[in-house]
Amino acid sequence: MPRITQEEKAHNRRNIVAAAARLFRLHGIDGVGIADLMKEAGLTHGGFYNHFPSKDALAVEVCRAAFEQSLGTLGAMIEAGATPEGTPLERAVAVYLSTDHRDHPDGGCPSSSLIADAGRDGESVQGAYAEGVDGYLAGFTAELIRMGLSEQDARARAIRLLSELIGSMMLARAVREVRPQLSDEILGSVRAQALQIDHAPN
């Protein structure tokens, strides 16, 4: 059998990561077997270990890559500044709490779709998830300082904001099939109130 080139190997690795990103978001890390993962990537089961020493190692790479993409989107919003659609945080909240994000968890932000896995799949996955959370908190905090909050209050408000975004998205997805109106109500309510900062956080 002919040996594959380094370019082909790199291409196959990217396919594995992309397939894992979709399947892990939809079914959880523990809910996806290596055979199904490799089938989704268009590769044979046995080739997995040519790229990753374990599924856990793949999960870490997926988590980091997914947050990198999501934080890149947030960074672009911040760099663009205020637009007719709102401030960077207003646009970020609108995108995160959109029905499109709710209805397509396979390509959405990993903060809500991989949260359960981060809590139960060991320190390596949890560490990658924590890095992503830190990235969101840093971006939110900097914007809230620009909106007039003190550094301490901005950090506390950023933690609350991220928690509201993740929690409401998880709730909205959990009831979407049986109570679509409730799902929409959850998103709309949090979207309308998420950036109210008239009072200092408790």
C-alpha positions, 0 to 999 in steps of 0.5 A: 500500500502506498504511503500517504504524503504529509499533505494528505495526512494533514488533510485527514487530520483536519477532517477528523477534527472537523467531524469530531467538532460536529459530532461532539457538539451534537452527541457529547464526547462520550456519545461518539465512538471512534468508528462512527467518528472516522466514518463521518470523516470519510476514513477507516477506523484503524487510521485514528491512532495515526493522528491522535493517541486517544479520543481525549487528546482529540477532544482537547484539540476540538475544544481549543479549535472551537473556542479559537473560532468562536473567540475570533468572531468575538474579537472581530466584533470588538475590533469593528466597534459600534455599528448600526446594529449595536455595540460589540457586546450587543451584537455578540449577545444577539448572535449567541442568543439567536434561534439560528445558534440554538437550532444548529449546535453542531456548528455553534459556540462550544461554551454551551454545547460542550459544557457537560463534557468539560465537567466530566471528561477529565482535567485535559478537556476541562483545561481547554474549556477553561481557556476558552471561558477565560477568553470570553471573560477577558473580551467581555470585561474589556468591553464593559470597562469601556462602557464605564464599569470599574475593572472589578465590577466589569469582571463580575458582570462579565462572569454573570453575562457569560453564565446567562448566555450559556444557561439560557441557551442550554434551557432553550435547546432543552425545551425547543422540540416540545415547547418552542414558544417557551424556548423562544421566550427564554432567548428573547427575555435574556437577550433583552436584559443581558446588558442592563448595567444600570446597577452594580452587580451583586 
